[in-house]
C-alpha cells in the first residue's frame, strides 16, 4: 500500500525497524555491539575519517540484517512448506549479513586494536600478579553462585537453561583469569573472543536469552576480579 504522505513513510519505515528489533535476536546483538563501539569511540581520539568509517560499517551491518529479515518474511509468505530453494534464499541472505559482520571485525581491528591493546596492557600491568589456586577458587565460587541463583529463579536445570547462564559465567571467569595471569593484550582479546563465542553458541541454540548470558558473563568477570583483588593484590 502506497504511503499517503512523508510522515506516513517515516512512520512505516520506523515500524519496520521496530518489528525487526522485536522479532530478530541478531539485530538486538548488533545494536548492543554498535552502541558499545560508538561508546568506545568516545574514549579514543578517532579522526573524522575513522569515525565516518565506523558509522558506515555499523550502517552496512544493520542494513544487511534488515534486508535479511525482509527476505525471510517474503519467503515465508510465498512458501509455506519446506523447499530447498527457499532454504537457499534464506541462507544467501544470512550469508550477506555474515560478510558484513566479518568486514566490521576487520574495520574494528584496524581502527581500535592498537588503541585498545595499549590500554589493556596498562590495565593488566596494574592488575599484574596472581596465583593459580585463586583461579580455581574463582571458578568454583562462580559455579556455586550460578547454581544458587538458578535454584532461586526456579527455571532451567543446573546444566541447561535458566538464569543466569553457567557456561557464560565460566567462560568469562576463565577469560578474566587468563588475562590477569598472562598480562598480554593479544591473549586477553583472544580469550574474550572465545568467551563471546560460547555466549553466541548458547544464544544460537536458544538455550539462554540475551539477559541470561549477559548476567552470567557479568557474574564470571566480577567474581574473578573480586577474588584476585582481595586475595592477591
Order of alpha helices (4+ residues) and beta strands (2+ residues): alpha-alpha-alpha-alpha-alpha-alpha-alpha-alpha
